[in-house]
Amino acid sequence: MTVIFGKVYVHYNDTMYYVTRIIKESLEPNVDAWREVTQSDTVLRKDGNYYFCRKIDEPEIIEDEQV
């Protein structure tokens, strides 16, 4: 887990994710409802927490064309 400017990021399976919400597993949250509310496309679970995440797409290199 990485924190940059107060935002939490997770690197998992060669993919970077932005964490939108962390909820304790012991609260037994409705995962599908929270996924929709947080607009997350991935939910990870570790150390008793659910991490609701959005995948960060790989950047695309755009080369300038000279006119």
C-alpha positions, -999 to 999 in steps of 0.1 A, spaced: 0 0 0 13 34 -10 0 68 2 7 98 -21 -8 132 -13 -33 116 11 -45 91 -15 -41 53 -10 -28 31 -38 -23 -7 -40 -2 -26 -64 -16 -61 -70 -9 -86 -98 11 -61 -118 -18 -36 -117 -21 -4 -98 -53 5 -80 -67 37 -64 -84 28 -31 -117 46 -27 -128 31 6 -115 7 33 -140 -12 54 -134 -36 82 -144 -72 74 -158 -76 109 -186 -51 100 -199 -76 74 -206 -49 48 -228 -55 18 -199 -57 -7 -220 -54 -38 -237 -23 -25 -204 -7 -14 -189 -15 -48 -217 4 -65 -216 34 -40 -178 38 -44 -179 32 -81 -152 5 -76 -144 -21 -102 -123 -43 -79 -126 -54 -42 -95 -67 -25 -94 -83 10 -64 -83 33 -57 -82 70 -94 -81 80 -102 -52 56 -120 -48 23 -103 -25 -1 -127 -10 -27 -106 0 -56 -105 15 -91 -81 2 -116 -55 27 -129 -50 22 -167 -16 21 -181 -6 54 -196 -5 57 -234 25 74 -250 14 100 -276 42 112 -298 40 147 -312 39 150 -349 58 179 -365 37 198 -390 
